[in-house]
Amino acid sequence: MIARAHHSVNEGDVRSEPELPSVPDLDLASSVDNVAHFGGDPRRYALAVAAALRAAPDLARSRDAMFAVTSVAAWRAGVLGIRADALARLPQLSPDAGGAMLGLPPDALWAFGSGQAFDRFYWPLRAVDSWQPFARLGGFTGLGGVWTFPPTAPVAEGPGRWTVAVGPVRWRIEADLFGHALDPVGPVVPDPPSASERYTAQVVVRPTSFLADVVPWRPT
């Protein structure tokens, strides 16, 4: 079986095509387009919005509540840049609605929000001693990936940020539990960050693989 880029939190997803609910005074169709534009999965976004409204139909009566729903749903769909806004809005959602959107039991939502405040890869359903990758990123262009050479020489830039060499060009990897961004940044190797920074994940590469694995941090 050919390994492909993915986030482990999405494993076991049901591949359904949800119908986006209609909410008065809110253009959800445009929000789907925005999610796709910023690198998210429109299907997963629609699933999260629909799950929230099934769990708490009254959310549709409040624009502020729906802003929280759409922000958290976009984050769950892989829009990396909305993480801070989604975390700030998450407490506006009930445990039932928030849990349904994220794929968590209601009683795990508080732990999720608290853990994410200091660890962008925290997931309360993950075993503490698990070494399974949080994500496998990149991949060969011929198989739907983005790279024509295997990634090498990973360098950490900060929590959730690394660069790798891909042929003659370095690429920046930014990632969290739900999403990622990959962009070429030129041939210069950045200076390693201060040893005082706290890490919860690292990037591991292999000579024969076009994937970069984001795995739990192991002190050296």
GIURRA-V876547 format. One record per helix or strand. SS is the DSSP state (alpha for helix, beta for strand). FROM is the first residue (numbers start at 1). LEN is the number of residues. Records with the same first field share a line. If there is no record, write none. Layout:
# GIURRA-V876547
SS: FROM-LEN + FROM-LEN
This chain:
# GIURRA-V876547
beta: 6-2 + 23-1 + 26-1 + 135-4 + 140-1 + 147-1 + 151-8 + 161-6 + 169-7 + 180-7 + 201-4 + 211-6
alpha: 8-3 + 28-10 + 42-14 + 57-5 + 63-14 + 80-11 + 95-8 + 106-11 + 141-3
